[in-house]
Amino acid sequence: MYVRIVFCAIVVFVAAFPARAEAPATPRQAYLSLAESAYQQGLETCPADVERWLKEWKPTVEWGYAPPASPIYLAGLAGSLYDLTKNEDYAEVAAHWLANQHRFKESCPEHVIKYRPEYGDGLPTMTDFFHLPVFAQAYLHIKDSPAVTAERRAHIEASIADSADYIRNFPEWGPMNRTMLRAQGLVLAAKALPDHPHAAFWRKLGDILARDSWGQWEEEDAQIYHPIWFLALMHYADAVGNPSLYAQHQVRYYCDYFVHLLSPAGMVPDFGDARWNENWAGYLTCLERGAREYRSPQLKWGAQRIFDAMTEQYGSKIGLAAGLTLTYAYRWADDSITPAAPPARSEEVLEELIGKKIVFRNGWGPESTYLLLNYRDEGPFARVARDFLRLTIPAEEERMHHAHSDENSICLFMNQGSVLLHDAGYRDTMPSGPYGAYRADYFHNRLVARNDKRDREQPLYEFLRNSGAYRSTQTEKIDFLTAPGAEMSRTRLTDQRTGYVADRVIVRLTKDDIFLVFDIAKVLRPEYYTFATLWHGTTVLGQGPQHYITAVDAIGKYSPPQTRALLVQFLQSGVRTDGTFPIKRYWQDETAVYQAISSHYRAGQVETFVTALVPHARGADVQPLLDSIKLLHVDKPRDGLGVQVQCGAEVHYICVKTDLDMDILPDNVRPRYSFDSGRVKYGPLETDASFAYARRSGNSLTYAAANMVKVIFDDRTVFAGRTATFALQPDDLSTGYGPPKWRYWEDTVDLSQPEPAAEAASRWP
């Protein structure tokens, strides 16, 4: 009863505080204004949250004692605002909530305290690693205010001490968010209570925990957790007074990484454990700090882009935690830096070892086209930390850590403001939902594979579904190219346990924003396999032979514009099947569209899927689109796939080699390939290239090819490498002769002119 009276009484006191005037125009002042707006809202909502907790809270096996968070974040925000303004009203509110947080322990049943050994030294005021950094920093802000009476100081310092001591029971480690939050909390506790007998221990343990993150790569691949880890690292560096953090190349990397991931929605998109637009204030604040440290117009632009987009969508309704974060954006922002957007282009984000993402885009605006491919695996780093987690917490469904089975998955596809494909979400329950929700592979827009043969009458989802436990894979980039009129990525997934290697090739026709997805799976051992490509949406607007029209009408509470729909066209037929099944993902009912095939395969045999993804006006007739896209006849169908797309007067030819090893000759003489050993004819185009694209309009042919010796169009050689001598050989006896492969070439040819010399590429312009 005493707790209830104390917290009800504060309502009358805080409601009398005046609201701040309208926000000034500068971004920095806008951050502060929005933080103050969050504070005003918190004054009203926090007492109600406390009342609700007092009435409804019951201890759980998973969490034990879990006091309410709202008072801590309100105190944190009030303390930060006091530090910025020196308004004693803020200090009074912060001191009140900090001094009374320990009283919630009175609601914890005795049997809970006795049941958990970590409570043996006494029940701590805070059991959540998110809370101690906020609490301790709030106290540091108001420590010298007259609002901190001797009685309040005693309660506050006791709460900091028992909560810092509590971390000894589980000092979780590794380059991840929870570790850095612990480290931040410990060093702030030592800073707040420098004379406490345990202060040196707290500081030492905090420094030890931070080592795995300082100058290291984060083991998490999750939209929610990146900024939590990164901000905690920044706050830790400030707390210990070590600005050399920003000399670490990883820090600059993650700042650039966040900017280059930004979607037309104005935020880092969902991947891994994620929620739509979650923690936007965290990303913004990281970028403001990065912009200041590196004097970067692009990072400044990224922060402004996030702020403009999110405030347009949410207005001033933000939570206490976001408001607190924005007070640091205000501290760190430097408005003397003029924002400048990075070049708007399709690109790797940022490379093929750590980020392992590829973005296709045509701009930075809300109407731009955007597609994000994630091919990240666990990676060859943080091995000890990952193994520690695997053996310490139940994370069987995670790609360690907080990541999903989303290798080679399309996480987001947007066009003209509409969302056409989106990611799966976080989890349904702890530690994951039924059948690995929402982390397992079948919750993502990707190729999935299973051993065994699916019965022809068996529902596909029933066949694919399992516990959702993660199966370790390795991924790599094979190629990424941008050419006049087309862009291409090829990324590979190797799943030794299931027994296959799968390349996903994505080709974007840049003028018409038509995407072609080639999934190419090579079987590693003789076995029955079932392969399926999955594409998810909230609504199926229509369907017909080998095609479906889908839309995303909602992502949780967010309703994206509903002006565009997605044509999903399966270009292959035969013994494969296609259909739909209901699936719950992102905490909502959705529908999966699929094409699947089951068969017995020999080792080395290849299975393929070719899918066209075509954005179009919602309600439009898709028949002209269906008629415009078709497979090309290929003379070696096991070795190549070709697609023809008719767009007005232009005809596009897309050629993808399925077996990149087919060129290799039996004799161990260099060059160990030739045009004849690798040649595949795709309709009118013949080449040994791993990828080729051509666009014909009348007599004008524009082509691009990669990793090739020769390109022929309509029996006319448009490119040929020159013959060279290869005197260096493995046996040091023989000499080889032949044209080497060229990395890449593009050109435009007038087909009405006489054919030039055969070795056309070697002619000077």
Secondary structure as GFF3:
##gff-version 3
##sequence-region A 1 765
A	DSSP	alpha_helix	2	14	.	.	.	ID=ss1
A	DSSP	alpha_helix	27	56	.	.	.	ID=ss2
A	DSSP	alpha_helix	70	85	.	.	.	ID=ss3
A	DSSP	alpha_helix	88	100	.	.	.	ID=ss4
A	DSSP	three_ten_helix	101	107	.	.	.	ID=ss5
A	DSSP	alpha_helix	110	115	.	.	.	ID=ss6
A	DSSP	three_ten_helix	117	119	.	.	.	ID=ss7
A	DSSP	alpha_helix	131	142	.	.	.	ID=ss8
A	DSSP	alpha_helix	150	166	.	.	.	ID=ss9
A	DSSP	three_ten_helix	167	169	.	.	.	ID=ss10
A	DSSP	alpha_helix	177	192	.	.	.	ID=ss11
A	DSSP	alpha_helix	199	211	.	.	.	ID=ss12
A	DSSP	alpha_helix	225	239	.	.	.	ID=ss13
A	DSSP	three_ten_helix	243	247	.	.	.	ID=ss14
A	DSSP	alpha_helix	249	261	.	.	.	ID=ss15
A	DSSP	alpha_helix	280	294	.	.	.	ID=ss16
A	DSSP	alpha_helix	297	314	.	.	.	ID=ss17
A	DSSP	alpha_helix	320	332	.	.	.	ID=ss18
A	DSSP	beta_strand	347	349	.	.	.	ID=ss19
A	DSSP	beta_strand	357	361	.	.	.	ID=ss20
A	DSSP	beta_strand	370	374	.	.	.	ID=ss21
A	DSSP	alpha_helix	383	392	.	.	.	ID=ss22
A	DSSP	beta_strand	409	415	.	.	.	ID=ss23
A	DSSP	beta_strand	418	421	.	.	.	ID=ss24
A	DSSP	three_ten_helix	434	436	.	.	.	ID=ss25
A	DSSP	three_ten_helix	441	443	.	.	.	ID=ss26
A	DSSP	beta_strand	447	451	.	.	.	ID=ss27
A	DSSP	alpha_helix	460	464	.	.	.	ID=ss28
A	DSSP	beta_strand	474	483	.	.	.	ID=ss29
A	DSSP	beta_strand	486	495	.	.	.	ID=ss30
A	DSSP	beta_strand	500	509	.	.	.	ID=ss31
A	DSSP	beta_strand	514	523	.	.	.	ID=ss32
A	DSSP	beta_strand	527	537	.	.	.	ID=ss33
A	DSSP	beta_strand	539	544	.	.	.	ID=ss34
A	DSSP	beta_strand	547	551	.	.	.	ID=ss35
A	DSSP	beta_strand	564	570	.	.	.	ID=ss36
A	DSSP	beta_strand	577	585	.	.	.	ID=ss37
A	DSSP	beta_strand	588	601	.	.	.	ID=ss38
A	DSSP	beta_strand	606	617	.	.	.	ID=ss39
A	DSSP	alpha_helix	623	628	.	.	.	ID=ss40
A	DSSP	beta_strand	629	631	.	.	.	ID=ss41
A	DSSP	beta_strand	640	647	.	.	.	ID=ss42
A	DSSP	beta_strand	650	657	.	.	.	ID=ss43
A	DSSP	alpha_helix	675	678	.	.	.	ID=ss44
A	DSSP	beta_strand	680	682	.	.	.	ID=ss45
A	DSSP	beta_strand	685	687	.	.	.	ID=ss46
A	DSSP	beta_strand	691	697	.	.	.	ID=ss47
A	DSSP	beta_strand	700	708	.	.	.	ID=ss48
A	DSSP	beta_strand	710	713	.	.	.	ID=ss49
A	DSSP	beta_strand	716	720	.	.	.	ID=ss50
A	DSSP	beta_strand	724	726	.	.	.	ID=ss51
A	DSSP	beta_strand	736	738	.	.	.	ID=ss52
A	DSSP	beta_strand	742	750	.	.	.	ID=ss53
A	DSSP	three_ten_helix	760	762	.	.	.	ID=ss54
###
